[in-house]
């Protein structure tokens, strides 16, 4: 069971890296363009920390941050599996489960079905991995 736990955890981590790389690629190839910038720049009545926010810059920052963060999260997860980088394997698995739940919630509130399905698939794999890990520890 511990073998399956490790395999599924690695699959989830690698999928996070791939999704992060794909998101970052799409960000630079398709989302960083003059038409979108012009439309978002028309929104100028949003206040953030007492100042008028530049929605274009905020959107670009969050989009870039999300892609890169997914890559970092995936790499950290791989390190936690291989090197026991975190306190133990269960903490890393629970962290991924919380993140995947947040992804599903974001999909339902903001983004749509692809994010919901991807998050649900990752959550299923990570929960199976955690189940195998707990089962192997009990023996």
C-alpha angles and dihedrals in degrees: 000000000000088000091057091046091055094045094050093044090052091049091053092047092049091048089054090052092048093047090048092050091046092048092049091048093050090045092059098035101043115005098051099072139124096247094057091042091053094049095046092045088061088069102084106144099081115112121207120180090344095307133096107262124226099227092195092058093043092050092047091048095049093044093051092043092052094053094046093042091055090053091049093046091051092048092048090050091052089050092049090054097045104036102024084243092167123053089272142335095267094061091054091048093049090048090055091048092054091048092049091051089052089051091053092048091049089050092054094045103037120359115034144225102335091060092044092051094044092048092047092050091049091046091052092051094045093047090050089049092051091047091053090047093051092045093051091048091053093060 
